[in-house]
Amino acid sequence: MNIINNPSLLDQLAASYALGTLRGGARRRFEAMARESATIRASGLIWQERMASMNELQPGEVPSPNVWKRIENLVAAQRQAVVAVPPVEESPLFRQLKRALGLWRGAALAGGVAAAAAVLVGVNLSREVDTQGQQLAQASKQGTELAQQKAQLEAQLKAAPAIEYVAVLADDKSAPSMLVTFDPKKGTLVLKRVGGYQEASDKSLQLWALPSTGPKSLGVLGGDAVVRLTAAEGEVREVPALAISLEPKGGVPAGSGPTGPVLFKGALLQTAM
């Protein structure tokens, strides 16, 4: 599959690559394609920049005063648990028990502090994960919107007419009267009136191709300012000029040639627009 033609899939793979979730063979294939394609390479770099900027956007988290208060209470409770023992003659066995009791109390105190610290770290970590999750969702949404905009622009570009032929038809005084363009991809001739001429209600304008073999009718024009006619590229290719004649209402048969006066004519040029 050519992922360049699938913007949504390309965006997802680039995001996974930047996050580090694209692993193994899939990651190596993405890197290989990125070396060959500037588009894939650009998508990967864009997502890497987004991920790198998240740490800059992340605000510092200050522990809540309540967290420190709970730690102090735990420490104080451990200290109060130490009960004063009246001095007695200590036997060797009693001294061993006393030392063991001190070690147990110290371990319990350290365990309490460690538990409180774990609570604090857990709270901060949970907040950081939530915040990064929100930022990732927002970045993913922005990436989807960009992919949609790109797809819309590509669709508009494909829908735009591919004009390869153009002619300006003028009267005998060289005054432009009709602009003609041809889109071979859609097989459409578009004629736009640019002068002030308007035929009578009982007359029609007829468009003719003028190859070396003789005039060929390309269609009869309506009275609208812009007229579209269907034509094959073979009817237009290598035709040096076009002409418009004034004919009876509805035009004349295609094989008869113009029967009325030729009002406008001009060279047909192949160009890129």
NORJO-V945281 format. One record per residue. N is the residue number from 1. RES is the residue in one letter. SS is DSSP state (h for helix, s for strand, l for the rest). Layout:
N_RES_SS, N_RES_SS
This chain:
1_M_l, 2_N_l, 3_I_h, 4_I_h, 5_N_h, 6_N_l, 7_P_h, 8_S_h, 9_L_h, 10_L_h, 11_D_h, 12_Q_h, 13_L_h, 14_A_h, 15_A_h, 16_S_h, 17_Y_h, 18_A_h, 19_L_h, 20_G_l, 21_T_l, 22_L_l, 23_R_l, 24_G_h, 25_G_h, 26_A_h, 27_R_h, 28_R_h, 29_R_h, 30_F_h, 31_E_h, 32_A_h, 33_M_h, 34_A_h, 35_R_h, 36_E_h, 37_S_l, 38_A_h, 39_T_h, 40_I_h, 41_R_h, 42_A_h, 43_S_h, 44_G_h, 45_L_h, 46_I_h, 47_W_h, 48_Q_h, 49_E_h, 50_R_h, 51_M_h, 52_A_h, 53_S_h, 54_M_h, 55_N_h, 56_E_h, 57_L_h, 58_Q_l, 59_P_l, 60_G_l, 61_E_l, 62_V_l, 63_P_l, 64_S_l, 65_P_h, 66_N_h, 67_V_h, 68_W_h, 69_K_h, 70_R_h, 71_I_h, 72_E_h, 73_N_h, 74_L_h, 75_V_h, 76_A_h, 77_A_h, 78_Q_h, 79_R_h, 80_Q_h, 81_A_l, 82_V_l, 83_V_l, 84_A_l, 85_V_l, 86_P_l, 87_P_l, 88_V_l, 89_E_l, 90_E_l, 91_S_l, 92_P_h, 93_L_h, 94_F_h, 95_R_h, 96_Q_h, 97_L_h, 98_K_h, 99_R_h, 100_A_h, 101_L_h, 102_G_h, 103_L_h, 104_W_h, 105_R_h, 106_G_h, 107_A_h, 108_A_h, 109_L_h, 110_A_h, 111_G_h, 112_G_h, 113_V_h, 114_A_h, 115_A_h, 116_A_h, 117_A_h, 118_A_h, 119_V_h, 120_L_h, 121_V_h, 122_G_h, 123_V_h, 124_N_h, 125_L_h, 126_S_h, 127_R_h, 128_E_h, 129_V_h, 130_D_h, 131_T_h, 132_Q_h, 133_G_h, 134_Q_h, 135_Q_h, 136_L_h, 137_A_h, 138_Q_h, 139_A_h, 140_S_h, 141_K_h, 142_Q_h, 143_G_h, 144_T_h, 145_E_h, 146_L_h, 147_A_h, 148_Q_h, 149_Q_h, 150_K_h, 151_A_h, 152_Q_h, 153_L_h, 154_E_h, 155_A_h, 156_Q_h, 157_L_h, 158_K_h, 159_A_h, 160_A_l, 161_P_l, 162_A_l, 163_I_s, 164_E_s, 165_Y_s, 166_V_s, 167_A_s, 168_V_s, 169_L_s, 170_A_s, 171_D_l, 172_D_l, 173_K_l, 174_S_l, 175_A_l, 176_P_s, 177_S_s, 178_M_s, 179_L_s, 180_V_s, 181_T_s, 182_F_s, 183_D_s, 184_P_l, 185_K_l, 186_K_l, 187_G_l, 188_T_s, 189_L_s, 190_V_s, 191_L_s, 192_K_s, 193_R_s, 194_V_l, 195_G_l, 196_G_l, 197_Y_l, 198_Q_l, 199_E_l, 200_A_l, 201_S_l, 202_D_l, 203_K_s, 204_S_s, 205_L_s, 206_Q_s, 207_L_s, 208_W_s, 209_A_s, 210_L_s, 211_P_s, 212_S_l, 213_T_l, 214_G_s, 215_P_s, 216_K_s, 217_S_s, 218_L_s, 219_G_s, 220_V_s, 221_L_s, 222_G_l, 223_G_l, 224_D_l, 225_A_l, 226_V_s, 227_V_s, 228_R_s, 229_L_s, 230_T_s, 231_A_l, 232_A_l, 233_E_h, 234_G_h, 235_E_h, 236_V_h, 237_R_l, 238_E_l, 239_V_l, 240_P_l, 241_A_s, 242_L_s, 243_A_s, 244_I_s, 245_S_s, 246_L_s, 247_E_s, 248_P_s, 249_K_l, 250_G_l, 251_G_l, 252_V_l, 253_P_l, 254_A_h, 255_G_h, 256_S_h, 257_G_l, 258_P_l, 259_T_l, 260_G_l, 261_P_l, 262_V_s, 263_L_s, 264_F_s, 265_K_s, 266_G_s, 267_A_s, 268_L_s, 269_L_s, 270_Q_s, 271_T_l, 272_A_l, 273_M_l
